[in-house]
Amino acid sequence: RIKVLGRPVCVGVSRKSFIGAILGLDRPEDRLYGSIAAAAVAVYCGADVVRTHDVRETLHAVRVAEAIRGSLKAVKAGSVECYVLPPLLEGDALELFTRIGCHPVGSTIMSRKARHYILLLKGVSSPVANVLKQEMLAAGGEAAIPAVALVGGRQLHDVVVMGTRSQLERVVEKLKLNAKYAETLSGDFTQLAEAIEKAAELKR
């Protein structure tokens, strides 16, 4: 995620107060293991340099984080270079769009399309699963539902929803609309909309 800044990044997380706050440790000298963990997370997220008081203790954790992170995949075709970016949060995408010179309004709109969610929903009835599938497709996303859900029945199913924040927002509104008019399934649609809304933190 840090790579979207487009420049080398040095982080200094060694024994910082936020580590003490998380672990409930007032004394900086007690925060070694938390510092090592924070350094590894920073490197995994793209930090290039880590400033630390405990070089020997931190080195192995950093090497493992580098190996798991891997290198940024890049290809070149003539004068065109292409980089495969890791999944980005909305704020990361906004930073990237701003950096390449996009209009502020457009950057905000597009950042809601950059964050991709894969949600596993449990306890979804057959008719609601079918409606969810159609609404996700209409919004440009996707929903994987069991084949048996297509023929109806009373059993509940697991459903996997795949879409951007923007797509999920549109689908949640459609589910709420269905809840108003689908008498016997009103509660099912309401619960499904609420679950997606909470999981993807669509309300802020």
Contacts in CASP RR format, 6 or more apart in sequence:
PFRMAT RR
TARGET T0000
AUTHOR 0000-0000-0000
METHOD contacts of the structure
MODEL  1
RIKVLGRPVCVGVSRKSFIGAILGLDRPEDRLYGSIAAAAVAVYCGADVV
RTHDVRETLHAVRVAEAIRGSLKAVKAGSVECYVLPPLLEGDALELFTRI
GCHPVGSTIMSRKARHYILLLKGVSSPVANVLKQEMLAAGGEAAIPAVAL
VGGRQLHDVVVMGTRSQLERVVEKLKLNAKYAETLSGDFTQLAEAIEKAA
ELKR
1 45 0 8 1.000
1 46 0 8 1.000
1 86 0 8 1.000
1 88 0 8 1.000
1 89 0 8 1.000
1 92 0 8 1.000
2 9 0 8 1.000
2 42 0 8 1.000
2 45 0 8 1.000
2 46 0 8 1.000
2 47 0 8 1.000
3 46 0 8 1.000
3 72 0 8 1.000
3 85 0 8 1.000
3 86 0 8 1.000
4 85 0 8 1.000
4 88 0 8 1.000
4 92 0 8 1.000
4 93 0 8 1.000
4 95 0 8 1.000
4 96 0 8 1.000
4 99 0 8 1.000
5 95 0 8 1.000
5 99 0 8 1.000
6 99 0 8 1.000
8 48 0 8 1.000
8 49 0 8 1.000
9 46 0 8 1.000
9 47 0 8 1.000
9 48 0 8 1.000
9 49 0 8 1.000
10 47 0 8 1.000
10 48 0 8 1.000
10 49 0 8 1.000
10 50 0 8 1.000
10 51 0 8 1.000
11 39 0 8 1.000
11 42 0 8 1.000
11 47 0 8 1.000
11 49 0 8 1.000
11 50 0 8 1.000
11 51 0 8 1.000
12 39 0 8 1.000
12 42 0 8 1.000
12 50 0 8 1.000
12 51 0 8 1.000
12 52 0 8 1.000
13 19 0 8 1.000
13 35 0 8 1.000
13 38 0 8 1.000
13 39 0 8 1.000
13 42 0 8 1.000
13 50 0 8 1.000
13 52 0 8 1.000
14 35 0 8 1.000
14 39 0 8 1.000
14 51 0 8 1.000
14 52 0 8 1.000
14 53 0 8 1.000
14 54 0 8 1.000
14 58 0 8 1.000
15 28 0 8 1.000
15 29 0 8 1.000
15 31 0 8 1.000
15 32 0 8 1.000
15 35 0 8 1.000
15 53 0 8 1.000
16 31 0 8 1.000
16 35 0 8 1.000
16 38 0 8 1.000
19 25 0 8 1.000
19 31 0 8 1.000
19 34 0 8 1.000
19 35 0 8 1.000
19 38 0 8 1.000
20 26 0 8 1.000
20 31 0 8 1.000
22 34 0 8 1.000
23 31 0 8 1.000
23 34 0 8 1.000
25 31 0 8 1.000
32 54 0 8 1.000
32 57 0 8 1.000
35 52 0 8 1.000
35 53 0 8 1.000
35 54 0 8 1.000
35 58 0 8 1.000
36 54 0 8 1.000
36 57 0 8 1.000
36 58 0 8 1.000
36 61 0 8 1.000
37 61 0 8 1.000
39 50 0 8 1.000
39 52 0 8 1.000
39 58 0 8 1.000
39 61 0 8 1.000
39 62 0 8 1.000
39 65 0 8 1.000
40 61 0 8 1.000
40 62 0 8 1.000
40 64 0 8 1.000
40 65 0 8 1.000
41 65 0 8 1.000
42 50 0 8 1.000
43 50 0 8 1.000
43 62 0 8 1.000
43 65 0 8 1.000
43 66 0 8 1.000
43 69 0 8 1.000
44 65 0 8 1.000
44 68 0 8 1.000
44 69 0 8 1.000
45 69 0 8 1.000
46 69 0 8 1.000
50 58 0 8 1.000
50 62 0 8 1.000
52 58 0 8 1.000
72 83 0 8 1.000
72 84 0 8 1.000
72 85 0 8 1.000
73 83 0 8 1.000
73 84 0 8 1.000
74 81 0 8 1.000
74 82 0 8 1.000
74 83 0 8 1.000
74 84 0 8 1.000
75 81 0 8 1.000
75 82 0 8 1.000
76 82 0 8 1.000
85 96 0 8 1.000
87 115 0 8 1.000
87 116 0 8 1.000
88 96 0 8 1.000
88 114 0 8 1.000
88 115 0 8 1.000
89 115 0 8 1.000
90 111 0 8 1.000
90 112 0 8 1.000
90 114 0 8 1.000
90 115 0 8 1.000
90 165 0 8 1.000
91 111 0 8 1.000
92 114 0 8 1.000
93 110 0 8 1.000
93 111 0 8 1.000
93 114 0 8 1.000
93 115 0 8 1.000
94 107 0 8 1.000
94 108 0 8 1.000
94 111 0 8 1.000
97 106 0 8 1.000
97 107 0 8 1.000
97 110 0 8 1.000
97 111 0 8 1.000
98 104 0 8 1.000
98 107 0 8 1.000
102 110 0 8 1.000
112 164 0 8 1.000
112 165 0 8 1.000
112 166 0 8 1.000
112 169 0 8 1.000
113 164 0 8 1.000
113 165 0 8 1.000
113 166 0 8 1.000
113 167 0 8 1.000
114 164 0 8 1.000
115 164 0 8 1.000
115 165 0 8 1.000
116 162 0 8 1.000
116 163 0 8 1.000
116 164 0 8 1.000
117 161 0 8 1.000
117 162 0 8 1.000
117 163 0 8 1.000
117 164 0 8 1.000
117 165 0 8 1.000
117 168 0 8 1.000
117 199 0 8 1.000
117 200 0 8 1.000
118 160 0 8 1.000
118 161 0 8 1.000
118 162 0 8 1.000
118 163 0 8 1.000
119 160 0 8 1.000
119 161 0 8 1.000
119 162 0 8 1.000
119 196 0 8 1.000
119 199 0 8 1.000
119 200 0 8 1.000
120 158 0 8 1.000
120 159 0 8 1.000
120 160 0 8 1.000
121 158 0 8 1.000
121 159 0 8 1.000
121 160 0 8 1.000
121 161 0 8 1.000
121 192 0 8 1.000
121 195 0 8 1.000
121 196 0 8 1.000
122 156 0 8 1.000
122 158 0 8 1.000
123 156 0 8 1.000
123 157 0 8 1.000
123 158 0 8 1.000
124 132 0 8 1.000
124 145 0 8 1.000
124 156 0 8 1.000
124 157 0 8 1.000
124 158 0 8 1.000
124 159 0 8 1.000
124 188 0 8 1.000
124 192 0 8 1.000
125 154 0 8 1.000
125 156 0 8 1.000
125 157 0 8 1.000
125 185 0 8 1.000
125 188 0 8 1.000
126 148 0 8 1.000
126 149 0 8 1.000
126 150 0 8 1.000
126 151 0 8 1.000
126 152 0 8 1.000
126 153 0 8 1.000
126 154 0 8 1.000
126 155 0 8 1.000
126 157 0 8 1.000
127 152 0 8 1.000
127 185 0 8 1.000
127 188 0 8 1.000
128 185 0 8 1.000
128 188 0 8 1.000
128 189 0 8 1.000
128 192 0 8 1.000
129 143 0 8 1.000
129 145 0 8 1.000
129 146 0 8 1.000
129 149 0 8 1.000
129 157 0 8 1.000
129 159 0 8 1.000
130 145 0 8 1.000
130 149 0 8 1.000
130 150 0 8 1.000
130 152 0 8 1.000
131 175 0 8 1.000
131 178 0 8 1.000
131 189 0 8 1.000
132 143 0 8 1.000
132 145 0 8 1.000
132 159 0 8 1.000
132 161 0 8 1.000
132 171 0 8 1.000
132 175 0 8 1.000
132 192 0 8 1.000
133 143 0 8 1.000
133 145 0 8 1.000
133 159 0 8 1.000
135 171 0 8 1.000
135 174 0 8 1.000
135 175 0 8 1.000
136 142 0 8 1.000
136 143 0 8 1.000
136 161 0 8 1.000
136 162 0 8 1.000
136 163 0 8 1.000
136 167 0 8 1.000
136 171 0 8 1.000
137 143 0 8 1.000
138 174 0 8 1.000
139 163 0 8 1.000
139 167 0 8 1.000
139 168 0 8 1.000
139 170 0 8 1.000
139 171 0 8 1.000
139 174 0 8 1.000
140 163 0 8 1.000
140 167 0 8 1.000
141 162 0 8 1.000
141 163 0 8 1.000
141 164 0 8 1.000
141 167 0 8 1.000
142 161 0 8 1.000
142 162 0 8 1.000
142 163 0 8 1.000
143 159 0 8 1.000
143 160 0 8 1.000
143 161 0 8 1.000
143 162 0 8 1.000
144 159 0 8 1.000
144 160 0 8 1.000
144 162 0 8 1.000
145 157 0 8 1.000
145 159 0 8 1.000
146 157 0 8 1.000
146 158 0 8 1.000
146 159 0 8 1.000
148 155 0 8 1.000
148 157 0 8 1.000
149 157 0 8 1.000
149 159 0 8 1.000
161 168 0 8 1.000
161 196 0 8 1.000
165 200 0 8 1.000
165 202 0 8 1.000
168 196 0 8 1.000
168 200 0 8 1.000
168 202 0 8 1.000
169 202 0 8 1.000
171 196 0 8 1.000
172 193 0 8 1.000
172 196 0 8 1.000
172 197 0 8 1.000
172 202 0 8 1.000
175 189 0 8 1.000
175 190 0 8 1.000
175 192 0 8 1.000
175 193 0 8 1.000
175 196 0 8 1.000
176 189 0 8 1.000
176 190 0 8 1.000
176 193 0 8 1.000
178 185 0 8 1.000
178 189 0 8 1.000
179 185 0 8 1.000
179 186 0 8 1.000
179 187 0 8 1.000
179 189 0 8 1.000
179 190 0 8 1.000
179 193 0 8 1.000
180 186 0 8 1.000
182 188 0 8 1.000
182 189 0 8 1.000
196 202 0 8 1.000
197 203 0 8 1.000
END
